[in-house]
């Protein structure tokens, strides 16, 4: 008579290794998605309160100028590693262009790849 091959035990070293690696991969994927959302500001809250960020200009990796609206007034702020510095309240509000549709993912990726110092 021929002996039938027995299935591998669910508690074998190979099964536990595969389970551990799968768990590590899922946790790494969750952390990577969180980092991307934070890095590209996809998860930035946009409220309809009296204080809103109207526009911003990145000056460096950690420095930027932000135009905010508080009620009917607009204020320019400098944001950097040392904190937030009020640059100037604006006497006349700046009229911003209407935001068009956001560029497709492929176009944004192409732009990022073309930046100096970016990925090769």
N, C-alpha and C positions, 0 to 999 in steps of 0.2 A: 504494500500500500504506500501511496505517496503522502508525505506529510505536508499539510497546508502551512503556508507561511503565516505567522502570527503578526498582526499589526503592531506597529511601534507603540510603546507605552506613552501615554500623554505626559508622564513625568520623566521621560528620558532626557538626557543631557542635550540632545539636539533640539527637542521640542522646547525646553526651557530657554535655550540660547536664542532660538527663533522668536519666542515670545518677548524676551528681554530686548532684543534688537528692534522689534516692531514697536514696542512701547517707547523706546528711546527715540525712534524716528518720528512717532506721532508727537511727542513732547517738543522735539526740535522744530517740527513744522509749525506747531502752535506758537512757539517763541519767535520764529522767523516771520510769521504773518503779523504778529503784534509789533515787531520791530519795524516792518515795512509800513504798517499803518501809521505808526508814530513818526517815522522818518519822512514820509510823503504827506503827512497831515491829512490823511483820508478820514480820520476819526475826530478831527477838530470840531468841537461843538459850535454850531452856528445858531445862536438864540435870537429871538426877536425882542430882546429887552432894550432898555434905554442905552446900553453900552454895546457897540458893535465894532469889530475890526473891519474897516473898509478896504484897506490895501496894505501890502507890505513889500519891502524891497530887501533882499538878502545882500549884506555887504561882505560877509565872510561866513565861515562855518558856524560861528556862534553869535554873530552880530547882525542886526537888521534894524531897519527903520519901519515903524508901524504907524499907519494913519487910522485913528479911531474916532468914532462919533459918540459923543456923550450928549444925549438929548438932541439939541439943534447945533451944538458946537462941535468942531473938529479939532483934534490935537495930534501933533506929531510926537512920537515917543522913540527913543533910542533903546533898543533891547540888546543886552550883551551879557557876558559872563559875570560882570560886576553888578548887574541889576538893570533896573528900568530907570531911564533918565528922561524927564519931560524936555523935549527940544523947544517946542513953541506951540502956543495955541494959535489957531489960524483966525484972522479977522474975517475973511470971506471964505465960506466953504468951497472946497474943490469939487467940481462936477466930474464925476467918474464916468468913463465909458461903460456902456452896458456890457456885461459879460456875455460873450457868445458861448456856443457849445464848447465843452472841454475837449481838448484834442484826444484823438484815439490813442489807445495804449501803445500801439506800434510807433506812432509819431513821437510820443513822449519818451519812449525807450531810445529811439534814434537820436533825439536831442541830448539825452543824458550820455549816450555813448560818444557823442561828438565833443563834449565838454573837455577842455584841457585838464589833465590830471585825472580824468575819469578812467573807466575800464578800457583796456586796449581794443 
